[in-house]
Amino acid sequence: EQADISQDVKVKPGSYPRVCCCRKKCLLFNDVVLIIATLHTGFSRTARSFEMILVGRFLEGIAAGRTPH
């Protein structure tokens, strides 16, 4: 039987994964995604690849959406 975490800690119904993995781990993972996105965008000129800019911008969008509020 699975315990109801919302009774132990006051959380919003949709925020279980953030509570489960801790705020610090989520922020560190988000920083890693942003660093990868920055490297893709930065090295796109050296590689002469427009697709790397698109991948970098896509990853930046994911990282911006994952920031905890």
N, CA, C and O atoms as a MOPAC input file, in Angstrom:
PM7 MOZYME 1SCF
protein

 N      0.83900 1    -1.17300 1     0.00000 1
 C      0.00000 1     0.00000 1     0.00000 1
 C      0.88800 1     1.24200 1     0.00000 1
 O      1.78300 1     1.37200 1     0.83600 1
 N      0.64200 1     2.13200 1    -0.92100 1
 C      1.46400 1     3.32700 1    -1.06900 1
 C      0.98700 1     4.41000 1    -0.11100 1
 O     -0.20700 1     4.69700 1    -0.02300 1
 N      1.92900 1     5.00400 1     0.60100 1
 C      1.59600 1     6.05700 1     1.54800 1
 C      1.28300 1     7.35000 1     0.81000 1
 O      1.87500 1     7.64100 1    -0.23000 1
 N      0.36900 1     8.10800 1     1.34200 1
 C      0.00000 1     9.38100 1     0.73700 1
 C      0.93800 1    10.46200 1     1.25300 1
 O      0.85800 1    10.86100 1     2.41500 1
 N      1.82300 1    10.93300 1     0.38900 1
 C      2.83300 1    11.91000 1     0.80400 1
 C      2.22500 1    13.27800 1     1.06000 1
 O      2.79500 1    14.07200 1     1.80900 1
 N      1.08500 1    13.57000 1     0.45700 1
 C      0.50300 1    14.89600 1     0.62900 1
 C     -0.00700 1    15.12400 1     2.04700 1
 O     -0.21100 1    16.27200 1     2.44200 1
 N     -0.21900 1    14.06700 1     2.82000 1
 C     -0.64400 1    14.24600 1     4.20200 1
 C      0.54600 1    14.55900 1     5.10100 1
 O      0.40600 1    15.30500 1     6.07100 1
 N      1.71400 1    14.00200 1     4.79400 1
 C      2.89200 1    14.22900 1     5.61300 1
 C      3.47800 1    15.62300 1     5.39500 1
 O      3.82700 1    16.31400 1     6.35200 1
 N      3.58100 1    16.02100 1     4.15900 1
 C      4.16700 1    17.30800 1     3.80300 1
 C      3.11900 1    18.07300 1     3.01300 1
 O      2.41700 1    17.49700 1     2.18300 1
 N      3.01500 1    19.36300 1     3.26900 1
 C      2.03200 1    20.16000 1     2.53700 1
 C      2.57100 1    20.45400 1     1.14200 1
 O      3.45300 1    21.29400 1     0.97000 1
 N      2.03000 1    19.75400 1     0.15400 1
 C      2.46500 1    19.89800 1    -1.23200 1
 C      1.26000 1    20.06500 1    -2.13600 1
 O      0.14700 1    19.65300 1    -1.81000 1
 N      1.51000 1    20.67600 1    -3.26800 1
 C      0.47500 1    20.76700 1    -4.28000 1
 C      0.32300 1    19.39600 1    -4.92900 1
 O      1.29000 1    18.63500 1    -4.96900 1
 N     -0.85600 1    19.05800 1    -5.43700 1
 C     -1.06900 1    17.72200 1    -6.00300 1
 C     -0.14300 1    17.36900 1    -7.16100 1
 O      0.23200 1    16.20400 1    -7.29300 1
 N      0.24100 1    18.31900 1    -7.99800 1
 C      1.06700 1    18.00500 1    -9.15700 1
 C      2.55400 1    18.10000 1    -8.92700 1
 O      3.32100 1    17.98400 1    -9.88200 1
 N      2.99600 1    18.30700 1    -7.70200 1
 C      4.41200 1    18.55700 1    -7.47100 1
 C      5.12200 1    17.40400 1    -6.77100 1
 O      6.13900 1    17.63300 1    -6.11600 1
 N      4.63400 1    16.19900 1    -6.88300 1
 C      5.25800 1    15.05500 1    -6.20300 1
 C      6.69800 1    14.78700 1    -6.64500 1
 O      7.54500 1    14.57800 1    -5.77700 1
 N      7.03200 1    14.77900 1    -7.95700 1
 C      8.42300 1    14.47800 1    -8.32600 1
 C      9.42500 1    15.46900 1    -7.76000 1
 O     10.54000 1    15.08200 1    -7.41000 1
 N      9.05500 1    16.72600 1    -7.66300 1
 C      9.98000 1    17.72100 1    -7.14500 1
 C     10.23800 1    17.47600 1    -5.65600 1
 O     11.36500 1    17.64500 1    -5.19200 1
 N      9.22200 1    17.08700 1    -4.91400 1
 C      9.39500 1    16.80800 1    -3.49500 1
 C     10.19400 1    15.52700 1    -3.32200 1
 O     11.02700 1    15.41900 1    -2.42300 1
 N      9.93400 1    14.55800 1    -4.19100 1
 C     10.58700 1    13.25000 1    -4.08300 1
 C     12.08300 1    13.35500 1    -4.30500 1
 O     12.85500 1    12.79400 1    -3.52700 1
 N     12.52100 1    14.06100 1    -5.34900 1
 C     13.95400 1    14.10700 1    -5.61800 1
 C     14.67500 1    15.27400 1    -5.00400 1
 O     15.85900 1    15.45300 1    -5.28700 1
 N     14.06500 1    16.04900 1    -4.21500 1
 C     14.68500 1    17.18700 1    -3.53900 1
 C     14.88500 1    18.36200 1    -4.49100 1
 O     15.04600 1    18.18900 1    -5.70000 1
 N     14.87100 1    19.51700 1    -3.93100 1
 C     14.99400 1    20.74300 1    -4.72200 1
 C     16.41500 1    20.92100 1    -5.23900 1
 O     16.61200 1    21.36400 1    -6.37100 1
 N     17.40100 1    20.58100 1    -4.42700 1
 C     18.79800 1    20.77700 1    -4.82900 1
 C     19.16600 1    19.90800 1    -6.02900 1
 O     19.85300 1    20.37100 1    -6.94000 1
 N     18.71900 1    18.66300 1    -6.03900 1
 C     19.03000 1    17.77200 1    -7.16300 1
 C     18.36900 1    18.25800 1    -8.44200 1
 O     18.95900 1    18.17800 1    -9.52000 1
 N     17.14700 1    18.76200 1    -8.32700 1
 C     16.45700 1    19.29400 1    -9.50800 1
 C     17.18800 1    20.51500 1   -10.06700 1
 O     17.32100 1    20.66400 1   -11.28200 1
 N     17.65600 1    21.38100 1    -9.18000 1
 C     18.39300 1    22.56300 1    -9.64200 1
 C     19.72800 1    22.17400 1   -10.28600 1
 O     20.12400 1    22.75600 1   -11.29600 1
 N     20.41300 1    21.19700 1    -9.70700 1
 C     21.68300 1    20.74600 1   -10.29600 1
 C     21.45900 1    20.10700 1   -11.66500 1
 O     22.23300 1    20.34100 1   -12.59300 1
 N     20.40200 1    19.29900 1   -11.79500 1
 C     20.09200 1    18.69400 1   -13.08700 1
 C     19.74400 1    19.77200 1   -14.10500 1
 O     20.13300 1    19.68000 1   -15.26900 1
 N     19.01800 1    20.78500 1   -13.67200 1
 C     18.65600 1    21.88300 1   -14.56000 1
 C     19.90400 1    22.64400 1   -15.01500 1
 O     19.98700 1    23.06400 1   -16.17000 1
 N     20.86900 1    22.82200 1   -14.11600 1
 C     22.12200 1    23.49100 1   -14.48500 1
 C     22.90000 1    22.68000 1   -15.51700 1
 O     23.50200 1    23.24700 1   -16.42900 1
 N     22.89100 1    21.37000 1   -15.37800 1
 C     23.58600 1    20.51100 1   -16.35300 1
 C     22.94200 1    20.65900 1   -17.73300 1
 O     23.64000 1    20.75000 1   -18.74300 1
 N     21.61300 1    20.68300 1   -17.76900 1
 C     20.91200 1    20.85700 1   -19.04900 1
 C     21.25300 1    22.21200 1   -19.66100 1
 O     21.45600 1    22.30900 1   -20.87100 1
 N     21.31700 1    23.25700 1   -18.84000 1
 C     21.66100 1    24.58500 1   -19.35200 1
 C     23.09900 1    24.65400 1   -19.86100 1
 O     23.37200 1    25.31600 1   -20.86200 1
 N     24.01500 1    23.97600 1   -19.18100 1
 C     25.41200 1    23.96200 1   -19.64600 1
 C     25.51400 1    23.24800 1   -20.98800 1
 O     26.22500 1    23.70900 1   -21.88100 1
 N     24.81500 1    22.13200 1   -21.14000 1
 C     24.82900 1    21.40900 1   -22.42000 1
 C     24.22600 1    22.28400 1   -23.51900 1
 O     24.74200 1    22.31800 1   -24.63600 1
 N     23.14200 1    22.98700 1   -23.20900 1
 C     22.51100 1    23.87200 1   -24.19900 1
 C     23.45200 1    25.00500 1   -24.60000 1
 O     23.53400 1    25.36100 1   -25.77600 1
 N     24.15900 1    25.56800 1   -23.62600 1
 C     25.09400 1    26.64700 1   -23.91600 1
 C     26.25200 1    26.16400 1   -24.78000 1
 O     26.68600 1    26.86600 1   -25.69300 1
 N     26.74800 1    24.97000 1   -24.49300 1
 C     27.83500 1    24.41200 1   -25.31200 1
 C     27.37500 1    24.16300 1   -26.75000 1
 O     28.11700 1    24.42500 1   -27.69600 1
 N     26.15800 1    23.66000 1   -26.90900 1
 C     25.64500 1    23.45500 1   -28.27000 1
 C     25.54400 1    24.77800 1   -29.01900 1
 O     25.94900 1    24.87800 1   -30.17700 1
 N     25.00700 1    25.78000 1   -28.35600 1
 C     24.86600 1    27.08000 1   -29.01200 1
 C     26.22100 1    27.71300 1   -29.28600 1
 O     26.42300 1    28.31500 1   -30.34100 1
 N     27.14300 1    27.58300 1   -28.35600 1
 C     28.46000 1    28.20500 1   -28.51300 1
 C     29.31700 1    27.56600 1   -29.58900 1
 O     30.01700 1    28.26400 1   -30.32300 1
 N     29.26600 1    26.24200 1   -29.68900 1
 C     30.10100 1    25.54700 1   -30.66900 1
 C     29.43900 1    25.41500 1   -32.03900 1
 O     30.01000 1    24.81200 1   -32.94700 1
 N     28.24900 1    25.97100 1   -32.19100 1
 C     27.57100 1    25.84900 1   -33.48100 1
 C     28.29200 1    26.63000 1   -34.57900 1
 O     28.27200 1    26.22800 1   -35.74300 1
 N     28.92400 1    27.73900 1   -34.21500 1
 C     29.64900 1    28.52000 1   -35.22000 1
 C     30.91400 1    27.78300 1   -35.65300 1
 O     31.24900 1    27.76000 1   -36.83700 1
 N     31.61600 1    27.18100 1   -34.69000 1
 C     32.83500 1    26.42700 1   -35.01600 1
 C     32.51000 1    25.23000 1   -35.89800 1
 O     33.23800 1    24.92800 1   -36.84400 1
 N     31.41300 1    24.55400 1   -35.58000 1
 C     31.02800 1    23.37200 1   -36.36000 1
 C     30.27300 1    23.73400 1   -37.63100 1
 O     30.00400 1    22.87600 1   -38.47200 1
 N     29.93300 1    25.02000 1   -37.76300 1
 C     29.13600 1    25.50400 1   -38.90400 1
 C     27.86200 1    24.68100 1   -39.06900 1
 O     27.53600 1    24.19900 1   -40.15400 1
 N     27.15200 1    24.54100 1   -37.94000 1
 C     25.94100 1    23.73500 1   -37.93300 1
 C     24.79500 1    24.54100 1   -37.34500 1
 O     24.81200 1    24.89500 1   -36.16600 1
 N     23.80500 1    24.82600 1   -38.17100 1
 C     22.61700 1    25.54100 1   -37.71300 1
 C     21.77300 1    24.67000 1   -36.79700 1
 O     21.08000 1    25.17800 1   -35.91600 1
 N     21.83000 1    23.35300 1   -37.00400 1
 C     21.04600 1    22.43400 1   -36.19100 1
 C     21.47600 1    22.45900 1   -34.72700 1
 O     20.65800 1    22.23700 1   -33.83500 1
 N     22.76100 1    22.72800 1   -34.47900 1
 C     23.22500 1    22.80200 1   -33.09300 1
 C     22.58600 1    23.98100 1   -32.36600 1
 O     22.32200 1    23.89700 1   -31.16700 1
 N     22.33600 1    25.07800 1   -33.08000 1
 C     21.63600 1    26.20700 1   -32.47200 1
 C     20.21800 1    25.79500 1   -32.09100 1
 O     19.73000 1    26.13900 1   -31.01400 1
 N     19.56400 1    25.06000 1   -32.97900 1
 C     18.19800 1    24.61400 1   -32.69500 1
 C     18.16000 1    23.67700 1   -31.49500 1
 O     17.27400 1    23.79200 1   -30.64900 1
 N     19.11200 1    22.75000 1   -31.41300 1
 C     19.16500 1    21.82500 1   -30.27700 1
 C     19.43800 1    22.60400 1   -28.99100 1
 O     18.82400 1    22.33300 1   -27.95900 1
 N     20.34600 1    23.55900 1   -29.05200 1
 C     20.65000 1    24.35800 1   -27.87700 1
 C     19.45300 1    25.15700 1   -27.40600 1
 O     19.17900 1    25.22300 1   -26.20700 1
 N     18.74200 1    25.76100 1   -28.33300 1
 C     17.55000 1    26.53400 1   -27.95500 1
 C     16.45500 1    25.62900 1   -27.40500 1
 O     15.73900 1    26.01200 1   -26.48000 1
 N     16.32100 1    24.44700 1   -27.96200 1
 C     15.33100 1    23.49500 1   -27.46800 1
 C     15.64900 1    23.08800 1   -26.03100 1
 O     14.75800 1    23.03800 1   -25.18300 1
 N     16.92200 1    22.80000 1   -25.76100 1
 C     17.31800 1    22.42700 1   -24.40400 1
 C     17.16300 1    23.59800 1   -23.43100 1
 O     16.81300 1    23.39400 1   -22.26800 1
 N     17.41900 1    24.80800 1   -23.89200 1
 C     17.20700 1    25.97900 1   -23.03400 1
 C     15.73100 1    26.12600 1   -22.67800 1
 O     15.39400 1    26.50400 1   -21.55600 1
 N     14.86300 1    25.83100 1   -23.62200 1
 C     13.42700 1    25.88700 1   -23.34600 1
 C     12.99600 1    24.84800 1   -22.33700 1
 O     12.16000 1    25.11800 1   -21.47600 1
 N     13.56700 1    23.65300 1   -22.44100 1
 C     13.25500 1    22.60800 1   -21.46300 1
 C     13.74500 1    23.02600 1   -20.08700 1
 O     13.03500 1    22.85700 1   -19.09600 1
 N     14.94300 1    23.56700 1   -20.01900 1
 C     15.49200 1    23.98700 1   -18.72800 1
 C     14.68900 1    25.13400 1   -18.12900 1
 O     14.51400 1    25.19900 1   -16.91300 1
 N     14.20000 1    26.03600 1   -18.97100 1
 C     13.39800 1    27.14900 1   -18.46200 1
 C     12.05800 1    26.65900 1   -17.92700 1
 O     11.51900 1    27.23600 1   -16.98300 1
 N     11.52600 1    25.61200 1   -18.51400 1
 C     10.26200 1    25.06600 1   -18.04100 1
 C     10.40500 1    24.21400 1   -16.80000 1
 O      9.42500 1    23.99800 1   -16.08700 1
 N     11.60400 1    23.72300 1   -16.52400 1
 C     11.81200 1    22.84700 1   -15.37100 1
 C     12.22300 1    23.58800 1   -14.11800 1
 O     12.37300 1    22.95900 1   -13.07100 1
 N     12.41200 1    24.89400 1   -14.17600 1
 C     12.83800 1    25.61800 1   -12.97600 1
 C     11.74500 1    25.54900 1   -11.91900 1
 O     10.58600 1    25.85000 1   -12.20600 1
 N     12.10100 1    25.15800 1   -10.70100 1
 C     11.08300 1    25.08000 1    -9.65300 1
 C     10.62600 1    26.45800 1    -9.22500 1
 O     11.42700 1    27.38900 1    -9.14100 1
 N      9.36000 1    26.58700 1    -8.95800 1
 C      8.80000 1    27.88300 1    -8.57600 1
 C      8.73000 1    28.01100 1    -7.08700 1
 O      8.28500 1    29.03900 1    -6.57600 1

